[in-house]
Amino acid sequence: MPPKKTTTKAKPEKTVKPVAPVVEEPQAPITFVDTVHDEEDVEFDAAAFSEDQVVGGKEKYYEAVGRRKEAIARVRLMTRKSTDEIKEDAAIMTVNGKDYRDYFTDAMLQTRVESPLKRLKSLSRFKVSAKVSGGGISGQADAVRHGISRTLEQFDANFRKKLKKAGFLTRDPRRVERKMPGLKKSRKGPRWSKR
């Protein structure tokens, strides 16, 4: 049998396309403009800001964050002036723009929020503003209490001993335990039947 003739196909040559050179345009140097004005030039609208947000404002405040479960509270504490037209034995506290008694309708939650100020016998001495979000109403009350305690500690370091003894400065780490597989909740199991 005669050997088979093998033919090799010529591979087409690859053509390389020329790449156009990238020309960078010269950029203008970056200049920073400092916009400092004299007090006479700038008109400041104090009505656009609340009293505690005004730069160089009328009231000095202490700010802290309180937490409990999923609730986070940002609390501001201001010293109360004697000219405030509110009963001396009542606390001035706002939570999310409402009076704390309107926000926490349950009496137990109201006493929980007031407790750091009552412990220091200074319920009528301070004004408190709190913004709270997340979690339920009970967790929010504990978060506000934690935040108030932290601001009171910033106001006067001597308050720390009483607040720590009462347990108000400790962040409560307890949370709901996760659901376990095969069970209805974390511990509760399905109803057992023999047959």
C-alpha positions in Angstrom: 0.0 0.0 0.0 1.5 3.3 -1.0 2.0 5.9 1.8 -0.6 8.6 2.2 0.4 12.0 1.1 0.2 14.5 3.9 -0.5 18.1 3.0 0.1 20.9 5.5 -2.1 23.9 5.4 -0.4 27.2 5.7 -1.6 29.2 8.7 -2.7 32.7 8.0 -0.4 35.3 9.4 -1.7 37.4 12.2 -1.9 41.1 11.4 -1.1 43.5 14.1 -3.1 46.7 14.0 -1.2 49.8 15.0 -2.5 51.4 18.2 -2.9 55.2 18.1 -0.8 56.8 20.9 -2.8 58.3 23.7 -2.3 62.0 24.1 -3.0 63.5 27.4 -4.2 67.0 27.5 -2.5 69.2 30.1 -4.8 69.8 33.0 -5.1 73.1 34.7 -3.7 73.1 38.3 -6.3 72.6 41.0 -6.8 75.7 43.1 -8.6 75.7 46.4 -10.6 78.7 47.2 -10.9 79.6 50.9 -14.2 81.2 51.5 -13.7 83.0 54.8 -15.9 86.0 55.3 -16.0 88.6 57.9 -18.9 88.6 60.3 -20.3 91.7 58.6 -20.4 90.0 55.2 -22.3 86.8 56.3 -26.0 87.0 57.2 -26.9 84.1 59.6 -30.5 83.0 59.8 -30.8 81.6 63.3 -34.5 80.7 62.8 -33.4 78.0 60.2 -31.6 76.1 63.0 -32.8 74.8 66.3 -31.2 76.2 69.4 -28.9 73.3 69.9 -27.7 73.2 66.3 -26.6 76.8 66.0 -22.9 77.1 65.6 -21.7 79.0 68.7 -25.3 78.5 69.9 -27.0 79.7 73.1 -26.9 76.3 74.8 -24.0 74.0 75.5 -25.0 70.3 75.4 -23.5 66.9 76.1 -24.2 64.1 73.6 -24.0 60.4 73.9 -25.4 57.2 72.3 -27.4 54.6 74.2 -28.2 51.1 72.9 -30.4 48.2 73.9 -31.3 45.2 71.7 -31.8 46.7 68.2 -32.7 50.2 69.5 -30.2 53.1 69.2 -30.8 56.5 71.0 -28.8 59.7 70.4 -29.2 61.8 73.5 -28.4 65.5 74.2 -28.4 66.8 77.7 -28.6 70.6 78.4 -28.7 72.4 81.7 -32.1 73.9 82.4 -32.5 77.6 83.1 -34.6 78.6 86.1 -36.7 80.8 83.8 -38.3 77.8 82.1 -42.1 78.1 82.5 -42.7 74.4 83.5 -43.3 72.8 86.8 -40.1 72.5 88.8 -40.7 68.8 89.7 -41.2 67.7 86.1 -38.5 66.6 83.7 -38.2 68.3 80.3 -37.6 65.5 77.9 -38.4 65.1 74.3 -38.1 61.9 72.4 -38.3 62.1 68.5 -39.8 65.6 68.8 -42.6 64.6 71.2 -42.8 64.8 75.0 -41.5 61.6 76.5 -44.9 61.0 78.2 -46.6 61.0 74.8 -43.9 58.8 73.2 -43.8 56.3 76.0 -47.4 55.9 77.1 -46.8 53.1 79.6 -46.0 54.4 83.1 -43.3 51.7 83.6 -41.4 52.9 80.5 -41.7 56.5 81.7 -40.2 55.7 85.0 -37.4 53.7 83.3 -36.5 56.7 81.2 -36.6 59.1 84.2 -34.6 56.8 86.5 -31.1 58.2 86.0 -32.3 61.7 86.7 -34.3 60.5 89.7 -31.3 58.6 91.0 -29.3 61.8 91.1 -32.2 63.9 92.4 -31.9 66.3 89.5 -35.1 65.7 87.6 -35.8 69.4 87.2 -32.1 70.4 86.6 -31.7 69.2 83.0 -33.3 69.3 79.6 -33.0 66.1 77.5 -33.5 65.7 73.8 -33.4 62.2 72.3 -33.7 60.7 68.8 -34.3 57.0 68.9 -34.7 54.4 66.2 -34.9 50.7 65.7 -36.2 47.9 68.0 -39.4 48.0 70.0 -40.8 50.5 72.5 -39.2 48.7 75.5 -35.8 48.5 74.0 -36.0 52.2 73.0 -36.8 53.2 76.6 -33.7 51.3 77.8 -31.6 52.9 75.0 -32.7 56.4 76.1 -32.0 55.6 79.7 -28.5 54.3 78.7 -27.9 57.5 76.7 -29.0 59.8 79.5 -26.7 58.0 81.9 -23.8 58.5 79.6 -24.4 62.2 79.1 -24.8 62.7 82.9 -21.4 61.0 83.3 -19.9 63.5 80.8 -21.5 66.4 82.6 -20.0 65.5 85.9 -17.6 62.6 86.5 -18.7 62.4 90.2 -22.1 61.0 89.0 -20.4 57.9 87.7 -20.3 56.1 91.0 -24.1 56.3 91.6 -25.0 55.5 88.0 -22.6 52.6 87.8 -24.0 51.2 91.1 -27.6 51.4 89.7 -26.4 49.6 86.5 -27.4 52.4 84.2 -24.0 52.8 82.5 -23.7 49.1 81.6 -24.8 48.3 78.1 -27.3 45.4 78.5 -26.1 42.7 76.1 -29.1 40.4 76.3 -30.9 39.7 73.1 -33.5 37.2 71.7 -31.9 33.8 71.2 -32.1 32.5 67.7 -34.6 29.9 66.5 -33.1 26.4 66.5 -33.6 23.8 63.8 -36.4 21.3 64.6 -37.9 23.5 67.2 -40.6 26.2 67.0 -38.6 28.9 68.7 -35.2 28.8 70.5 -36.3 26.4 73.1 -40.0 25.5 72.4 -40.4 22.2 70.7 -43.2 20.8 68.6 -46.1 19.1 70.4 -45.2 15.5 71.2 -47.6 12.8 70.4 -47.0 9.1 71.1 -48.7 7.9 67.9 
